[in-house]
Structures are given as C-alpha cells and as structure tokens.
Amino acid sequence: MHGKCEIVKCAQSRNVDFCFTCPEFPCKLFEEGFDLNFDEIPEYETIKLGTVKWKPYSEEFIHYIKTFKSEREN
C-alpha cells in the first residue's frame, strides 16, 4: 500500500520520518484527503473496494493539532 499512499510519498519527498515532524503538518493531504484506489493494491484486489477518499484523521483531530501548534508558536 505504501507505494500508492500520497501521504507516504509526501513524507519521503520532504525527508521526514513522520508527518507530525513536518513543519507543514497538518497539510492539504490531511485536511482534504486523497483518492486511493484499493483495487490497485495487490493485498486488497480480491475484496474490490474501489476508490475511496482516504482521510486518516478526523476534522476534529486536525482542528486540535492546528490549535495546539498555534498556541505553541505564540
């Protein structure tokens, strides 16, 4: 799955081990999600899940992280 995950690709391109360590977190990928076609992932191709909007965190969690980062910066 990692080869298809836009979040993993982004972290690798920014040379960060975890999204939480990226100065731009939470970014557009976490706020809006991205299309992930499970049928293209060998481990899931027999299940036929199709394409889903992948958002690993809830809007509440994203809001909490933004608030926390904002308070730390002030």
MARTI-270231 format. One record per residue: x, y, z of N, C-alpha, C in turn; residue in three letters. Coordinates in pm, whole numbers, padded with zeros to 5 digits, always signed. Example, Ala and Ser with C-alpha at 12.3 -4.5 7.8 and 13.67 -1.06 7.14 Angstrom:
// MARTI-270231
+01319-00569+00780+01230-00450+00780+01320-00330+00780ALA +01285-00225+00708+01367-00106+00714+01290+00003+00787SER 
//
This chain:
// MARTI-270231
+00083-00120+00000+00000+00000+00000+00087+00126+00000MET +00204+00117+00057+00286+00237+00072+00320+00302-00061HIS +00333+00225-00168+00364+00283-00298+00251+00366-00355GLY +00129+00346-00308+00012+00417-00357-00032+00530-00265LYS +00024+00536-00147-00020+00632-00047+00046+00768-00070CYS -00036+00868-00096+00015+01003-00121+00084+01062+00002GLU +00039+01021+00119+00099+01071+00243+00241+01017+00258ILE +00261+00890+00229+00395+00832+00237+00486+00897+00133VAL +00435+00915+00012+00514+00980-00093+00556+01121-00050LYS +00465+01195+00009+00493+01330+00055+00600+01329+00163CYS +00586+01243+00262+00684+01235+00371+00822+01201+00317ALA +00828+01109+00224+00957+01071+00165+01018+01188+00088GLN +00935+01261+00013+00987+01373-00065+01038+01487+00024SER +00983+01496+00145+01025+01601+00239+01130+01550+00338ARG +01166+01423+00321+01268+01361+00405+01234+01367+00554ASN +01108+01337+00586+01065+01327+00725+01019+01184+00752VAL +01044+01137+00873+01003+01001+00909+00855+00994+00942ASP +00803+01102+01001+00663+01105+01042+00603+01239+01003PHE +00480+01238+00962+00414+01362+00922+00413+01465+01034CYS +00403+01418+01158+00399+01509+01272+00525+01595+01283PHE +00636+01548+01224+00761+01623+01231+00776+01723+01117THR +00683+01723+01024+00688+01816+00911+00633+01952+00956CYS +00702+02060+00923+00653+02192+00965+00520+02231+00902PRO +00482+02166+00793+00355+02198+00727+00238+02113+00775GLU +00263+02021+00866+00156+01936+00917+00065+02016+01010PHE -00066+02003+01000-00142+01924+00904-00158+01999+00771PRO -00135+01930+00665-00137+01990+00533-00265+01953+00457CYS -00268+01992+00332-00384+01967+00246-00419+01818+00237LYS -00317+01732+00232-00343+01587+00225-00425+01539+00344LEU -00398+01594+00461-00471+01553+00580-00606+01623+00590PHE -00613+01748+00546-00739+01821+00555-00841+01775+00451GLU -00795+01752+00329-00887+01716+00220-00886+01568+00187GLU -00781+01499+00223-00767+01359+00187-00724+01345+00042GLY -00718+01222-00004-00682+01196-00143-00750+01068-00188PHE -00764+01052-00319-00826+00932-00374-00727+00817-00369ASP -00771+00705-00313-00689+00585-00304-00768+00470-00365LEU -00713+00411-00471-00779+00300-00538-00727+00169-00480ASN -00807+00109-00394-00767-00016-00330-00754-00131-00429PHE -00821-00122-00543-00812-00229-00642-00673-00236-00706ASP -00594-00131-00692-00458-00130-00745-00356-00184-00645GLU -00401-00218-00526-00312-00268-00421-00331-00420-00412ILE -00226-00497-00444-00240-00643-00450-00306-00707-00328PRO -00276-00657-00210-00333-00716-00087-00484-00700-00078GLU -00541-00607-00154-00685-00581-00146-00761-00610-00275TYR -00692-00652-00380-00760-00662-00509-00872-00766-00513GLU -00871-00866-00427-00981-00964-00426-01105-00911-00355THR -01090-00808-00274-01203-00754-00199-01288-00658-00283ILE -01226-00592-00381-01294-00497-00471-01357-00380-00394LYS -01272-00305-00327-01318-00188-00253-01332-00065-00342LEU -01260-00064-00455-01265+00051-00544-01186+00169-00489GLY -01222+00287-00534-01154+00409-00493-01230+00475-00378THR -01156+00514-00278-01215+00582-00163-01140+00713-00139VAL -01204+00807-00075-01139+00930-00030-01073+00896+00102LYS -00940+00892+00102-00865+00849+00219-00829+00970+00305TRP -00884+00973+00425-00855+01078+00522-00822+01008+00653LYS -00693+01001+00687-00656+00924+00805-00699+00983+00938PRO -00726+01115+00941-00764+01178+01068-00895+01254+01054TYR -00968+01261+01162-01095+01332+01162-01073+01483+01158SER -01176+01555+01120-01170+01701+01118-01143+01755+01258GLU -01196+01689+01360-01174+01732+01498-01028+01720+01536GLU -00964+01611+01496-00824+01591+01527-00738+01696+01456PHE -00766+01723+01329-00692+01824+01253-00707+01960+01321ILE -00829+01993+01364-00852+02119+01434-00770+02125+01562HIS -00767+02017+01637-00691+02011+01762-00542+02035+01735TYR -00487+01970+01633-00345+01985+01601-00314+02129+01561ILE -00400+02190+01479-00379+02329+01439-00382+02421+01559LYS -00476+02400+01649-00486+02482+01769-00362+02464+01857THR -00319+02341+01876-00202+02312+01956-00078+02379+01898PHE -00058+02367+01766+00059+02429+01703+00053+02580+01714LYS -00065+02638+01697-00080+02782+01706-00046+02832+01846SER -00090+02762+01947-00062+02801+02086+00087+02787+02118GLU +00151+02688+02061+00295+02669+02086+00377+02779+02020ARG +00329+02830+01906+00401+02935+01835+00388+03070+01902GLU +00284+03088+01982+00261+03217+02049+00325+03224+02184ASN 
//
